[in-house]
Amino acid sequence: MVAFVGVAWLEDLPPGRAMTVTIGDQKLALVNVGGTVHAIDDACLHAGLSLGEGALDGETLCCGGHGWRYDVTTGCLLGVPGLCVRTHAVQVVDGRIKVAVD
């Protein structure tokens, strides 16, 4: 059964921004795209660098290390079909960002 865990407050993640959070031993990147929050695994597939510390441009999150670009809605690397980081369901309840964990 999937449970949602509170990880951050929406006021701390304004539109157009990204941040990192940790749930147990999982590091996640949270991004706010026009008021919709998405969560993906925080490690770039290239060198494992933090995606949450990268630059967000619309729905594209760019890893600060070597410029790999991910679609935050799917977790997939742009231009490389099937190469994706895991995405996680998100709920925002009373201003609290909650992410699904299994």
Secondary structure, DSSP 4 states (H G I P E B T S, - for coil): --EEEEEEEGGGS-TT-EEEEEETTEEEEEEEETTEEEEEESB-TTT--BSTTSEEETTEEE-TTT--EEETTT-BBTTSTT-BPPEE-EEEETTEEEEEE-
